[in-house]
Amino acid sequence: MTTVRAPLTEVDLRRLVRGGSVEDRVRAAHKLCSAVERIAISEADRLAAQKILRVLAEDAALRVRNALATALRASTLLPRDAALRLARDVEEVAVPVISFSPVFTDEDLIEVLGLSSAEKQVAVAGRPRLSERVTGVICDESGEAAVAAVCANDNAALAEPALARALERFPQSRPVTVAMARRKNLPLAISEKLLALVEGDLRRELIERYEIKPDTAQRLTSAARERITVDLVDQAEAATDLRGFAAHLHQRRRLTPSLLLRALARGQMAFFEHAVTELAGVPHQRTWLMVHDAGPLGLQAIYERAGLPSRLFPAFRAGVDAWRSLQQDGVALDPLRFQERMIERFLTHQPFAPREDLDYLLEKLDRTREDLLPPVHANAA
């Protein structure tokens, strides 16, 4: 059965503009929205209708604003200023408009993301189309639910750095990792990181989609997990309890020789000391003395006590020597330049590390140098 709405009358318009009961205004709002969506109107009528829609967007009654937001959620007729007013409203009113309105610019959507409402952030993340600029803000700043929603949205343009940032912020979030693993298109570098974080069917899906051999997948899983861990040490060194961090990794059997070597070669001496302390089961002060102040045999003694493999000791010796030589140079370096010099010296004087660890450090050296380069301006010659 087809419902036929009564035409919008002059009385309805007076109810909208001048008031009346809430029920009257809700009915009149429904009629107006239905009318402007169903029929072709002149430009003059369009401008007149938009004036009324602005009045509705400011109506004191929630039901009136909700009727407007629901009926015109995907309409180009809703004025941008009115749509923004509705987007700042309570979730019941805002979410339909945020989810579908075509009148919003990227700047508008970024403003909505900053409103500190998880429901509104999710509404932005699920829109039919999103630019890399907006998805980048979601992955950088929004909550877990919004990040999972944008990863699940195959119509959202997601650049590789944004995906990497999402994994960096929520590495243990199943909603985020599942949504990301099931995207139609995923950069290979991101799929490698995901292999370290997902299990079971999802892991098999990634291996099959990218035709990764089982032994390669196992190597990538181990390497990616350690890379993410070292990156976390980089970010948290100044503010995190490294002793507790090392103890946590030790409990999870993550203090591998490869992880310690990579961290040491990047200048993370404090983390290296705490990691060896955990493995050796001795006080940190004793570890520090053995590494730094017990002669040439001190490092080897604490190294053996920690149960680290003898074949890699020359690599660890080279790492400690490279760090010490930089300290003795007495040149003040910012953290990025220190890391660059540290990796350079380690790679130059050290042939004993496994090939995959050297490849990893070369990759980190390249990224550090990119960070050190001055920005390239569009008008540069």
Residue pairs with C-beta under 8 A, 6 or more apart in sequence:
5 30
5 31
5 34
5 35
6 31
7 31
7 35
8 28
8 31
8 32
8 35
12 27
12 28
12 31
12 32
13 28
13 32
13 52
14 20
15 24
15 25
15 28
16 25
16 28
16 29
16 32
16 52
16 55
16 56
17 52
17 55
19 25
20 28
22 61
22 63
22 64
25 59
25 61
25 64
26 61
26 63
26 64
26 67
29 56
29 64
29 67
29 68
29 71
30 67
30 71
32 49
32 52
32 53
32 56
33 67
33 68
33 71
33 72
34 71
36 46
36 49
36 75
36 77
37 71
37 72
37 75
37 77
41 49
46 77
49 77
50 77
50 78
50 79
50 82
53 68
53 72
53 77
53 78
53 79
53 82
54 79
54 81
54 82
56 64
56 65
56 67
56 68
56 82
57 65
57 68
57 82
57 85
57 86
58 85
59 65
59 68
62 90
62 92
62 93
65 86
65 89
65 93
66 92
66 93
68 78
68 86
69 86
69 89
69 93
69 94
69 96
69 97
70 96
72 78
72 97
73 96
73 97
73 99
73 100
73 101
74 100
74 101
74 102
75 101
76 102
76 103
78 97
78 101
78 103
79 103
80 103
80 104
80 105
80 108
83 97
83 101
83 103
83 104
83 108
84 104
84 108
84 111
86 93
86 94
86 97
87 94
87 97
87 98
87 101
87 104
87 108
87 112
87 120
88 94
88 115
91 117
91 119
91 120
94 117
94 120
94 123
95 119
95 120
95 123
98 104
98 112
98 120
98 123
98 124
98 127
99 123
99 126
99 127
100 127
100 128
104 112
106 131
106 133
106 134
109 124
109 127
109 130
109 134
110 133
110 134
110 137
112 120
112 121
112 123
112 124
113 120
113 121
113 124
113 134
113 137
113 138
113 141
113 142
113 146
114 141
118 143
118 145
118 146
121 138
121 142
121 143
121 145
121 146
122 145
122 146
122 149
124 130
124 134
124 138
124 146
125 135
125 138
125 142
125 146
125 147
125 149
125 150
125 153
125 156
126 149
126 150
126 153
127 153
127 155
127 156
128 155
129 155
129 156
130 150
130 153
130 155
130 156
130 157
131 157
132 157
132 158
132 159
132 162
135 150
135 156
135 157
135 158
135 159
135 162
136 159
136 161
136 162
136 165
138 146
138 147
138 150
138 162
139 147
139 150
139 158
139 162
139 163
139 165
139 166
139 169
140 162
140 165
142 150
144 170
144 173
144 175
144 176
145 175
147 166
147 169
147 170
147 173
147 176
148 170
148 173
148 175
148 176
148 178
148 179
149 179
150 156
150 158
151 158
151 163
151 166
151 176
151 179
151 180
151 183
152 179
152 182
152 183
154 183
154 184
154 185
158 183
160 187
160 189
160 190
163 180
163 186
163 187
163 190
164 189
164 190
164 193
166 176
166 180
167 176
167 177
167 180
167 190
167 193
167 194
167 197
167 228
168 228
168 231
168 232
170 176
170 177
171 177
171 197
171 228
172 197
177 194
177 197
177 198
177 202
178 198
178 202
180 186
180 190
180 194
181 191
181 194
181 198
181 202
181 205
181 206
182 202
182 205
186 194
186 209
188 210
191 206
191 209
191 210
192 220
192 224
193 224
193 227
193 228
194 202
194 206
195 203
195 206
195 207
195 212
195 217
195 220
195 221
195 224
196 220
196 221
196 222
196 224
196 225
196 228
197 225
198 206
203 217
206 212
207 214
207 217
212 220
219 356
222 256
222 258
223 258
223 356
223 360
225 254
226 254
226 256
226 258
226 259
226 262
227 262
227 360
229 249
229 254
229 259
230 259
230 262
230 263
230 266
230 268
233 242
233 245
233 263
233 268
233 271
234 266
234 268
236 245
237 268
237 270
237 271
242 270
242 271
242 274
243 274
243 277
243 284
245 271
245 274
246 255
246 271
246 274
246 275
246 277
246 278
247 278
249 255
249 259
249 275
249 278
250 275
250 278
250 279
255 275
255 278
255 279
257 308
257 309
257 312
258 354
258 356
258 357
259 275
260 272
260 275
260 276
260 308
260 316
261 312
261 315
261 316
261 319
261 353
261 357
262 357
262 360
262 361
263 271
263 272
263 275
264 272
264 316
264 319
264 320
264 323
265 319
265 322
265 342
265 343
265 346
265 347
265 350
265 353
265 357
265 361
266 339
266 342
266 343
266 361
266 364
267 323
267 326
267 338
267 339
267 342
269 323
272 291
272 319
273 284
273 287
273 288
273 291
274 284
274 287
276 287
276 291
276 302
276 303
276 306
276 308
277 283
277 284
277 287
279 306
279 307
279 308
280 287
280 302
280 305
280 306
280 307
281 305
282 302
282 305
286 302
287 302
289 298
290 298
290 299
290 301
290 302
291 298
291 299
291 302
291 320
292 298
292 324
294 301
299 316
299 317
299 320
300 313
300 317
303 313
303 316
304 310
308 316
311 352
312 352
312 353
312 354
314 350
314 352
315 350
315 352
315 353
315 357
318 346
318 349
318 350
318 352
319 346
319 350
321 349
322 342
322 345
322 346
322 349
322 350
323 342
325 345
326 333
326 338
326 341
326 342
326 345
333 341
336 368
336 371
336 372
337 372
339 364
339 368
340 365
340 368
340 369
340 372
343 361
343 364
343 365
343 368
344 365
346 361
347 358
347 361
347 362
347 365
353 361
